[in-house]
Every structure is written in structure tokens, then in C-alpha cells.
């Protein structure tokens, strides 16, 4: 009887090993779950970024306001009928670089 009990305990231990320490163990499932949650967070951030870029692309395709804003801020452009005034820094006595 003791031999049968010992054999059954050994069999149960052998069957439990893959569950706790094997390739598909609970620890591995937990690690994959953590990776999945982290990837979901990354995906949410990227979806938000993509939505913002999509809105900007649609705005650029539909209207000239965004194009004009970029031309003014990034390229320093003015309209043909506008007059450009440059205000010098009184402390340095020189104009800012790039103007």
C-alpha cells in the first residue's frame, strides 16, 4: 500500500511539473499576460498618434489653413500683400538667427 501511495505521489509530482515549471507553465502565462498588457498600452498610444496624424492629413487635403500656418511658422513666409516687420532685440542689438 505504501508503494502504491508513493507511486501515486510521484506521478502527481511529475504531472504537476509542466504546470508550474514547464513551457506552458503558470509563470509563463503570467509573463505573456504582462507583455500583452504592455503591448496594449503601446498600441493605444500609437492609435492616438495615428488619429492625430490622420486628422492633420485630412486637414492638409481639405483646407489651406494648415498649409498657411506651417508656411508661416516653419518657413517664415508671408503673403504677397503683407508687410514683414522684424523687431530687433534691444539688449543684443542683433536680429535673431535665421531671419
Backbone as XML, in Angstrom:
<?xml version="1.0"?>
<chain id="A" units="angstrom">
  <residue number="1" name="UNK">
    <atom name="N" x="0.819" y="-1.188" z="0.000"/>
    <atom name="CA" x="0.000" y="0.000" z="0.000"/>
    <atom name="C" x="0.869" y="1.260" z="0.000"/>
  </residue>
  <residue number="2" name="UNK">
    <atom name="N" x="1.963" y="1.227" z="0.784"/>
    <atom name="CA" x="2.851" y="2.387" z="0.818"/>
    <atom name="C" x="3.508" y="2.609" z="-0.541"/>
  </residue>
  <residue number="3" name="UNK">
    <atom name="N" x="3.819" y="1.533" z="-1.221"/>
    <atom name="CA" x="4.441" y="1.641" z="-2.535"/>
    <atom name="C" x="3.471" y="2.274" z="-3.532"/>
  </residue>
  <residue number="4" name="UNK">
    <atom name="N" x="2.217" y="1.910" z="-3.465"/>
    <atom name="CA" x="1.205" y="2.484" z="-4.350"/>
    <atom name="C" x="1.023" y="3.975" z="-4.060"/>
  </residue>
  <residue number="5" name="UNK">
    <atom name="N" x="0.982" y="4.346" z="-2.792"/>
    <atom name="CA" x="0.847" y="5.751" z="-2.405"/>
    <atom name="C" x="2.052" y="6.549" z="-2.884"/>
  </residue>
  <residue number="6" name="UNK">
    <atom name="N" x="3.234" y="6.001" z="-2.686"/>
    <atom name="CA" x="4.453" y="6.669" z="-3.126"/>
    <atom name="C" x="4.471" y="6.822" z="-4.648"/>
  </residue>
  <residue number="7" name="UNK">
    <atom name="N" x="4.032" y="5.792" z="-5.357"/>
    <atom name="CA" x="3.984" y="5.850" z="-6.816"/>
    <atom name="C" x="2.982" y="6.908" z="-7.282"/>
  </residue>
  <residue number="8" name="UNK">
    <atom name="N" x="1.842" y="7.000" z="-6.620"/>
    <atom name="CA" x="0.840" y="8.000" z="-6.995"/>
    <atom name="C" x="1.324" y="9.424" z="-6.701"/>
  </residue>
  <residue number="9" name="UNK">
    <atom name="N" x="2.003" y="9.616" z="-5.581"/>
    <atom name="CA" x="2.563" y="10.932" z="-5.255"/>
    <atom name="C" x="3.616" y="11.318" z="-6.290"/>
  </residue>
  <residue number="10" name="UNK">
    <atom name="N" x="4.458" y="10.375" z="-6.670"/>
    <atom name="CA" x="5.479" y="10.647" z="-7.686"/>
    <atom name="C" x="4.821" y="10.974" z="-9.025"/>
  </residue>
  <residue number="11" name="UNK">
    <atom name="N" x="3.763" y="10.266" z="-9.378"/>
    <atom name="CA" x="3.044" y="10.518" z="-10.627"/>
    <atom name="C" x="2.401" y="11.908" z="-10.611"/>
  </residue>
  <residue number="12" name="UNK">
    <atom name="N" x="1.805" y="12.262" z="-9.497"/>
    <atom name="CA" x="1.199" y="13.594" z="-9.376"/>
    <atom name="C" x="2.275" y="14.671" z="-9.480"/>
  </residue>
  <residue number="13" name="UNK">
    <atom name="N" x="3.419" y="14.453" z="-8.844"/>
    <atom name="CA" x="4.518" y="15.419" z="-8.916"/>
    <atom name="C" x="5.011" y="15.564" z="-10.355"/>
  </residue>
  <residue number="14" name="UNK">
    <atom name="N" x="5.115" y="14.451" z="-11.079"/>
    <atom name="CA" x="5.546" y="14.511" z="-12.474"/>
    <atom name="C" x="4.521" y="15.240" z="-13.342"/>
  </residue>
  <residue number="15" name="UNK">
    <atom name="N" x="3.253" y="15.058" z="-13.036"/>
    <atom name="CA" x="2.219" y="15.739" z="-13.806"/>
    <atom name="C" x="2.141" y="17.233" z="-13.464"/>
  </residue>
  <residue number="16" name="UNK">
    <atom name="N" x="2.496" y="17.597" z="-12.252"/>
    <atom name="CA" x="2.449" y="18.992" z="-11.826"/>
    <atom name="C" x="3.646" y="19.802" z="-12.335"/>
  </residue>
  <residue number="17" name="UNK">
    <atom name="N" x="4.755" y="19.145" z="-12.618"/>
    <atom name="CA" x="5.962" y="19.851" z="-13.045"/>
    <atom name="C" x="5.707" y="20.748" z="-14.263"/>
  </residue>
  <residue number="18" name="UNK">
    <atom name="N" x="5.110" y="20.230" z="-15.351"/>
    <atom name="CA" x="4.885" y="21.113" z="-16.508"/>
    <atom name="C" x="3.922" y="22.265" z="-16.195"/>
  </residue>
  <residue number="19" name="UNK">
    <atom name="N" x="2.989" y="22.025" z="-15.291"/>
    <atom name="CA" x="2.024" y="23.061" z="-14.946"/>
    <atom name="C" x="2.697" y="24.256" z="-14.280"/>
  </residue>
  <residue number="20" name="UNK">
    <atom name="N" x="3.658" y="24.016" z="-13.418"/>
    <atom name="CA" x="4.298" y="25.091" z="-12.671"/>
    <atom name="C" x="5.628" y="25.540" z="-13.270"/>
  </residue>
  <residue number="21" name="UNK">
    <atom name="N" x="6.380" y="24.651" z="-13.897"/>
    <atom name="CA" x="7.730" y="24.995" z="-14.342"/>
    <atom name="C" x="7.997" y="24.735" z="-15.817"/>
  </residue>
  <residue number="22" name="UNK">
    <atom name="N" x="7.075" y="24.132" z="-16.528"/>
    <atom name="CA" x="7.313" y="23.754" z="-17.918"/>
    <atom name="C" x="7.113" y="24.899" z="-18.900"/>
  </residue>
  <residue number="23" name="UNK">
    <atom name="N" x="7.068" y="24.546" z="-20.183"/>
    <atom name="CA" x="6.970" y="25.525" z="-21.258"/>
    <atom name="C" x="5.669" y="26.333" z="-21.182"/>
  </residue>
  <residue number="24" name="UNK">
    <atom name="N" x="4.573" y="25.693" z="-20.880"/>
    <atom name="CA" x="3.289" y="26.377" z="-20.781"/>
    <atom name="C" x="2.858" y="26.584" z="-19.345"/>
  </residue>
  <residue number="25" name="UNK">
    <atom name="N" x="3.788" y="26.862" z="-18.479"/>
    <atom name="CA" x="3.510" y="26.948" z="-17.046"/>
    <atom name="C" x="2.734" y="28.214" z="-16.695"/>
  </residue>
  <residue number="26" name="UNK">
    <atom name="N" x="2.254" y="28.252" z="-15.458"/>
    <atom name="CA" x="1.544" y="29.429" z="-14.972"/>
    <atom name="C" x="2.448" y="30.653" z="-14.977"/>
  </residue>
  <residue number="27" name="UNK">
    <atom name="N" x="3.709" y="30.464" z="-14.679"/>
    <atom name="CA" x="4.654" y="31.577" z="-14.688"/>
    <atom name="C" x="4.783" y="32.157" z="-16.094"/>
  </residue>
  <residue number="28" name="UNK">
    <atom name="N" x="4.883" y="31.289" z="-17.076"/>
    <atom name="CA" x="4.986" y="31.741" z="-18.470"/>
    <atom name="C" x="3.699" y="32.440" z="-18.905"/>
  </residue>
  <residue number="29" name="UNK">
    <atom name="N" x="2.560" y="31.914" z="-18.485"/>
    <atom name="CA" x="1.281" y="32.546" z="-18.814"/>
    <atom name="C" x="1.228" y="33.947" z="-18.206"/>
  </residue>
  <residue number="30" name="UNK">
    <atom name="N" x="1.695" y="34.097" z="-16.980"/>
    <atom name="CA" x="1.705" y="35.396" z="-16.319"/>
    <atom name="C" x="2.624" y="36.373" z="-17.055"/>
  </residue>
  <residue number="31" name="UNK">
    <atom name="N" x="3.814" y="35.900" z="-17.464"/>
    <atom name="CA" x="4.751" y="36.752" z="-18.198"/>
    <atom name="C" x="4.154" y="37.213" z="-19.525"/>
  </residue>
  <residue number="32" name="UNK">
    <atom name="N" x="3.525" y="36.296" z="-20.234"/>
    <atom name="CA" x="2.917" y="36.643" z="-21.517"/>
    <atom name="C" x="1.762" y="37.623" z="-21.303"/>
  </residue>
  <residue number="33" name="UNK">
    <atom name="N" x="1.017" y="37.442" z="-20.228"/>
    <atom name="CA" x="-0.072" y="38.362" z="-19.915"/>
    <atom name="C" x="0.468" y="39.764" z="-19.652"/>
  </residue>
  <residue number="34" name="UNK">
    <atom name="N" x="1.581" y="39.872" z="-18.946"/>
    <atom name="CA" x="2.199" y="41.174" z="-18.693"/>
    <atom name="C" x="2.682" y="41.809" z="-19.998"/>
  </residue>
  <residue number="35" name="UNK">
    <atom name="N" x="3.271" y="41.001" z="-20.871"/>
    <atom name="CA" x="3.723" y="41.508" z="-22.163"/>
    <atom name="C" x="2.537" y="41.983" z="-23.004"/>
  </residue>
  <residue number="36" name="UNK">
    <atom name="N" x="1.447" y="41.241" z="-22.929"/>
    <atom name="CA" x="0.245" y="41.597" z="-23.675"/>
    <atom name="C" x="-0.321" y="42.931" z="-23.192"/>
  </residue>
  <residue number="37" name="UNK">
    <atom name="N" x="-0.361" y="43.133" z="-21.896"/>
    <atom name="CA" x="-0.846" y="44.405" z="-21.351"/>
    <atom name="C" x="0.048" y="45.562" z="-21.774"/>
  </residue>
  <residue number="38" name="UNK">
    <atom name="N" x="1.356" y="45.348" z="-21.729"/>
    <atom name="CA" x="2.289" y="46.399" z="-22.153"/>
    <atom name="C" x="2.098" y="46.721" z="-23.634"/>
  </residue>
  <residue number="39" name="UNK">
    <atom name="N" x="1.894" y="45.690" z="-24.440"/>
    <atom name="CA" x="1.688" y="45.910" z="-25.871"/>
    <atom name="C" x="0.380" y="46.642" z="-26.131"/>
  </residue>
  <residue number="40" name="UNK">
    <atom name="N" x="-0.652" y="46.354" z="-25.348"/>
    <atom name="CA" x="-1.920" y="47.074" z="-25.488"/>
    <atom name="C" x="-1.737" y="48.562" z="-25.193"/>
  </residue>
  <residue number="41" name="UNK">
    <atom name="N" x="-0.944" y="48.892" z="-24.183"/>
    <atom name="CA" x="-0.679" y="50.296" z="-23.864"/>
    <atom name="C" x="0.062" y="50.981" z="-25.010"/>
  </residue>
  <residue number="42" name="UNK">
    <atom name="N" x="1.053" y="50.290" z="-25.555"/>
    <atom name="CA" x="1.801" y="50.842" z="-26.687"/>
    <atom name="C" x="0.869" y="51.055" z="-27.871"/>
  </residue>
  <residue number="43" name="UNK">
    <atom name="N" x="0.002" y="50.071" z="-28.124"/>
    <atom name="CA" x="-0.936" y="50.178" z="-29.240"/>
    <atom name="C" x="-1.895" y="51.350" z="-29.059"/>
  </residue>
  <residue number="44" name="UNK">
    <atom name="N" x="-2.355" y="51.575" z="-27.826"/>
    <atom name="CA" x="-3.255" y="52.701" z="-27.561"/>
    <atom name="C" x="-2.564" y="54.028" z="-27.878"/>
  </residue>
  <residue number="45" name="UNK">
    <atom name="N" x="-1.306" y="54.159" z="-27.457"/>
    <atom name="CA" x="-0.565" y="55.389" z="-27.730"/>
    <atom name="C" x="-0.374" y="55.585" z="-29.231"/>
  </residue>
  <residue number="46" name="UNK">
    <atom name="N" x="-0.050" y="54.500" z="-29.926"/>
    <atom name="CA" x="0.150" y="54.599" z="-31.370"/>
    <atom name="C" x="-1.152" y="54.905" z="-32.100"/>
  </residue>
  <residue number="47" name="UNK">
    <atom name="N" x="-2.269" y="54.364" z="-31.621"/>
    <atom name="CA" x="-3.558" y="54.669" z="-32.237"/>
    <atom name="C" x="-3.908" y="56.141" z="-32.055"/>
  </residue>
  <residue number="48" name="UNK">
    <atom name="N" x="-3.610" y="56.681" z="-30.890"/>
    <atom name="CA" x="-3.856" y="58.110" z="-30.662"/>
    <atom name="C" x="-2.995" y="58.956" z="-31.596"/>
  </residue>
  <residue number="49" name="UNK">
    <atom name="N" x="-1.740" y="58.568" z="-31.720"/>
    <atom name="CA" x="-0.830" y="59.297" z="-32.610"/>
    <atom name="C" x="-1.297" y="59.207" z="-34.057"/>
  </residue>
  <residue number="50" name="UNK">
    <atom name="N" x="-1.710" y="58.004" z="-34.469"/>
    <atom name="CA" x="-2.200" y="57.819" z="-35.833"/>
    <atom name="C" x="-3.457" y="58.644" z="-36.090"/>
  </residue>
  <residue number="51" name="UNK">
    <atom name="N" x="-4.342" y="58.728" z="-35.100"/>
    <atom name="CA" x="-5.559" y="59.526" z="-35.260"/>
    <atom name="C" x="-5.210" y="61.002" z="-35.433"/>
  </residue>
  <residue number="52" name="UNK">
    <atom name="N" x="-4.236" y="61.483" z="-34.665"/>
    <atom name="CA" x="-3.821" y="62.880" z="-34.795"/>
    <atom name="C" x="-3.197" y="63.133" z="-36.164"/>
  </residue>
  <residue number="53" name="UNK">
    <atom name="N" x="-2.361" y="62.210" z="-36.613"/>
    <atom name="CA" x="-1.751" y="62.359" z="-37.936"/>
    <atom name="C" x="-2.795" y="62.279" z="-39.040"/>
  </residue>
  <residue number="54" name="UNK">
    <atom name="N" x="-3.774" y="61.404" z="-38.876"/>
    <atom name="CA" x="-4.849" y="61.275" z="-39.858"/>
    <atom name="C" x="-5.650" y="62.570" z="-39.942"/>
  </residue>
  <residue number="55" name="UNK">
    <atom name="N" x="-5.944" y="63.160" z="-38.790"/>
    <atom name="CA" x="-6.674" y="64.430" z="-38.785"/>
    <atom name="C" x="-5.862" y="65.525" z="-39.469"/>
  </residue>
  <residue number="56" name="UNK">
    <atom name="N" x="-4.565" y="65.540" z="-39.230"/>
    <atom name="CA" x="-3.710" y="66.543" z="-39.868"/>
    <atom name="C" x="-3.654" y="66.339" z="-41.380"/>
  </residue>
  <residue number="57" name="UNK">
    <atom name="N" x="-3.572" y="65.089" z="-41.813"/>
    <atom name="CA" x="-3.541" y="64.803" z="-43.252"/>
    <atom name="C" x="-4.851" y="65.239" z="-43.898"/>
  </residue>
  <residue number="58" name="UNK">
    <atom name="N" x="-5.985" y="64.915" z="-43.250"/>
    <atom name="CA" x="-7.280" y="65.334" z="-43.790"/>
    <atom name="C" x="-7.369" y="66.859" z="-43.865"/>
  </residue>
  <residue number="59" name="UNK">
    <atom name="N" x="-6.864" y="67.531" z="-42.842"/>
    <atom name="CA" x="-6.884" y="68.988" z="-42.835"/>
    <atom name="C" x="-6.021" y="69.547" z="-43.962"/>
  </residue>
  <residue number="60" name="UNK">
    <atom name="N" x="-4.869" y="68.929" z="-44.178"/>
    <atom name="CA" x="-3.993" y="69.389" z="-45.260"/>
    <atom name="C" x="-4.623" y="69.155" z="-46.624"/>
  </residue>
  <residue number="61" name="UNK">
    <atom name="N" x="-5.369" y="68.075" z="-46.769"/>
    <atom name="CA" x="-6.012" y="67.782" z="-48.050"/>
    <atom name="C" x="-7.199" y="68.703" z="-48.303"/>
  </residue>
  <residue number="62" name="UNK">
    <atom name="N" x="-7.926" y="69.059" z="-47.253"/>
    <atom name="CA" x="-9.173" y="69.793" z="-47.435"/>
    <atom name="C" x="-9.010" y="71.308" z="-47.379"/>
  </residue>
  <residue number="63" name="UNK">
    <atom name="N" x="-8.131" y="71.788" z="-46.566"/>
    <atom name="CA" x="-8.065" y="73.237" z="-46.398"/>
    <atom name="C" x="-6.665" y="73.778" z="-46.523"/>
  </residue>
  <residue number="64" name="UNK">
    <atom name="N" x="-6.611" y="75.070" z="-46.745"/>
    <atom name="CA" x="-5.322" y="75.731" z="-46.887"/>
    <atom name="C" x="-4.846" y="76.341" z="-45.576"/>
  </residue>
  <residue number="65" name="UNK">
    <atom name="N" x="-5.698" y="76.335" z="-44.555"/>
    <atom name="CA" x="-5.319" y="76.949" z="-43.281"/>
    <atom name="C" x="-4.097" y="76.275" z="-42.669"/>
  </residue>
  <residue number="66" name="UNK">
    <atom name="N" x="-4.070" y="74.960" z="-42.677"/>
    <atom name="CA" x="-2.936" y="74.247" z="-42.086"/>
    <atom name="C" x="-1.667" y="74.482" z="-42.899"/>
  </residue>
  <residue number="67" name="UNK">
    <atom name="N" x="-1.809" y="74.540" z="-44.211"/>
    <atom name="CA" x="-0.647" y="74.788" z="-45.065"/>
    <atom name="C" x="-0.102" y="76.188" z="-44.800"/>
  </residue>
  <residue number="68" name="UNK">
    <atom name="N" x="-1.017" y="77.159" z="-44.703"/>
    <atom name="CA" x="-0.592" y="78.534" z="-44.433"/>
    <atom name="C" x="0.077" y="78.644" z="-43.067"/>
  </residue>
  <residue number="69" name="UNK">
    <atom name="N" x="-0.481" y="77.965" z="-42.078"/>
    <atom name="CA" x="0.098" y="78.000" z="-40.732"/>
    <atom name="C" x="1.512" y="77.435" z="-40.723"/>
  </residue>
  <residue number="70" name="UNK">
    <atom name="N" x="1.703" y="76.313" z="-41.407"/>
    <atom name="CA" x="3.045" y="75.723" z="-41.473"/>
    <atom name="C" x="4.014" y="76.614" z="-42.244"/>
  </residue>
  <residue number="71" name="UNK">
    <atom name="N" x="3.544" y="77.196" z="-43.337"/>
    <atom name="CA" x="4.414" y="78.065" z="-44.130"/>
    <atom name="C" x="4.860" y="79.268" z="-43.306"/>
  </residue>
  <residue number="72" name="UNK">
    <atom name="N" x="3.961" y="79.807" z="-42.508"/>
    <atom name="CA" x="4.301" y="80.972" z="-41.691"/>
    <atom name="C" x="5.245" y="80.597" z="-40.548"/>
  </residue>
  <residue number="73" name="UNK">
    <atom name="N" x="4.914" y="79.523" z="-39.827"/>
    <atom name="CA" x="5.692" y="79.195" z="-38.628"/>
    <atom name="C" x="7.019" y="78.510" z="-38.946"/>
  </residue>
  <residue number="74" name="UNK">
    <atom name="N" x="7.014" y="77.590" z="-39.892"/>
    <atom name="CA" x="8.232" y="76.811" z="-40.154"/>
    <atom name="C" x="9.138" y="77.451" z="-41.203"/>
  </residue>
  <residue number="75" name="UNK">
    <atom name="N" x="8.530" y="78.127" z="-42.181"/>
    <atom name="CA" x="9.332" y="78.681" z="-43.270"/>
    <atom name="C" x="9.452" y="80.200" z="-43.211"/>
  </residue>
  <residue number="76" name="UNK">
    <atom name="N" x="8.696" y="80.830" z="-42.308"/>
    <atom name="CA" x="8.766" y="82.283" z="-42.182"/>
    <atom name="C" x="8.187" y="83.023" z="-43.375"/>
  </residue>
  <residue number="77" name="UNK">
    <atom name="N" x="7.249" y="82.435" z="-44.063"/>
    <atom name="CA" x="6.671" y="83.044" z="-45.258"/>
    <atom name="C" x="5.574" y="84.037" z="-44.882"/>
  </residue>
  <residue number="78" name="UNK">
    <atom name="N" x="5.374" y="85.020" z="-45.761"/>
    <atom name="CA" x="4.292" y="85.992" z="-45.617"/>
    <atom name="C" x="3.543" y="86.060" z="-46.947"/>
  </residue>
  <residue number="79" name="UNK">
    <atom name="N" x="2.336" y="86.588" z="-46.887"/>
    <atom name="CA" x="1.559" y="86.747" z="-48.119"/>
    <atom name="C" x="2.135" y="87.890" z="-48.948"/>
  </residue>
  <residue number="80" name="UNK">
    <atom name="N" x="1.734" y="87.903" z="-50.201"/>
    <atom name="CA" x="2.256" y="88.914" z="-51.116"/>
    <atom name="C" x="1.800" y="90.317" z="-50.705"/>
  </residue>
  <residue number="81" name="UNK">
    <atom name="N" x="0.604" y="90.446" z="-50.159"/>
    <atom name="CA" x="0.082" y="91.765" z="-49.800"/>
    <atom name="C" x="0.400" y="92.169" z="-48.360"/>
  </residue>
  <residue number="82" name="UNK">
    <atom name="N" x="1.197" y="91.402" z="-47.659"/>
    <atom name="CA" x="1.554" y="91.702" z="-46.276"/>
    <atom name="C" x="2.925" y="92.370" z="-46.210"/>
  </residue>
  <residue number="83" name="UNK">
    <atom name="N" x="3.135" y="93.088" z="-45.125"/>
    <atom name="CA" x="4.429" y="93.728" z="-44.883"/>
    <atom name="C" x="5.062" y="93.027" z="-43.691"/>
  </residue>
  <residue number="84" name="UNK">
    <atom name="N" x="6.319" y="92.642" z="-43.847"/>
    <atom name="CA" x="7.040" y="91.929" z="-42.789"/>
    <atom name="C" x="7.828" y="92.928" z="-41.958"/>
  </residue>
  <residue number="85" name="UNK">
    <atom name="N" x="7.613" y="92.906" z="-40.651"/>
    <atom name="CA" x="8.367" y="93.750" z="-39.727"/>
    <atom name="C" x="9.251" y="92.853" z="-38.882"/>
  </residue>
  <residue number="86" name="UNK">
    <atom name="N" x="10.502" y="93.245" z="-38.741"/>
    <atom name="CA" x="11.429" y="92.497" z="-37.894"/>
    <atom name="C" x="11.802" y="93.383" z="-36.719"/>
  </residue>
  <residue number="87" name="UNK">
    <atom name="N" x="11.549" y="92.887" z="-35.521"/>
    <atom name="CA" x="11.850" y="93.647" z="-34.316"/>
    <atom name="C" x="13.153" y="93.111" z="-33.748"/>
  </residue>
  <residue number="88" name="UNK">
    <atom name="N" x="14.123" y="93.997" z="-33.623"/>
    <atom name="CA" x="15.429" y="93.599" z="-33.120"/>
    <atom name="C" x="15.407" y="93.557" z="-31.604"/>
  </residue>
  <residue number="89" name="UNK">
    <atom name="N" x="16.191" y="92.666" z="-31.063"/>
    <atom name="CA" x="16.332" y="92.554" z="-29.614"/>
    <atom name="C" x="17.175" y="93.731" z="-29.138"/>
  </residue>
  <residue number="90" name="UNK">
    <atom name="N" x="16.623" y="94.576" z="-28.278"/>
    <atom name="CA" x="17.325" y="95.794" z="-27.873"/>
    <atom name="C" x="18.545" y="95.510" z="-26.999"/>
  </residue>
  <residue number="91" name="UNK">
    <atom name="N" x="18.564" y="94.412" z="-26.289"/>
    <atom name="CA" x="19.704" y="94.104" z="-25.425"/>
    <atom name="C" x="20.895" y="93.607" z="-26.225"/>
  </residue>
  <residue number="92" name="UNK">
    <atom name="N" x="20.642" y="92.802" z="-27.216"/>
    <atom name="CA" x="21.750" y="92.255" z="-28.000"/>
    <atom name="C" x="22.091" y="93.138" z="-29.183"/>
  </residue>
  <residue number="93" name="UNK">
    <atom name="N" x="21.121" y="93.856" z="-29.701"/>
    <atom name="CA" x="21.372" y="94.730" z="-30.828"/>
    <atom name="C" x="21.474" y="94.002" z="-32.149"/>
  </residue>
  <residue number="94" name="UNK">
    <atom name="N" x="21.159" y="92.720" z="-32.177"/>
    <atom name="CA" x="21.218" y="91.951" z="-33.413"/>
    <atom name="C" x="19.906" y="91.226" z="-33.606"/>
  </residue>
  <residue number="95" name="UNK">
    <atom name="N" x="19.666" y="90.877" z="-34.830"/>
    <atom name="CA" x="18.454" y="90.130" z="-35.161"/>
    <atom name="C" x="18.639" y="88.669" z="-34.793"/>
  </residue>
  <residue number="96" name="UNK">
    <atom name="N" x="17.565" y="87.975" z="-34.457"/>
    <atom name="CA" x="17.668" y="86.535" z="-34.194"/>
    <atom name="C" x="18.172" y="85.802" z="-35.426"/>
  </residue>
  <residue number="97" name="UNK">
    <atom name="N" x="18.867" y="84.727" z="-35.220"/>
    <atom name="CA" x="19.442" y="83.952" z="-36.320"/>
    <atom name="C" x="18.335" y="83.378" z="-37.185"/>
  </residue>
  <residue number="98" name="UNK">
    <atom name="N" x="18.564" y="83.337" z="-38.486"/>
    <atom name="CA" x="17.635" y="82.716" z="-39.408"/>
    <atom name="C" x="16.600" y="83.662" z="-39.973"/>
  </residue>
  <residue number="99" name="UNK">
    <atom name="N" x="16.629" y="84.939" z="-39.639"/>
    <atom name="CA" x="15.631" y="85.882" z="-40.169"/>
    <atom name="C" x="16.275" y="86.867" z="-41.076"/>
  </residue>
</chain>
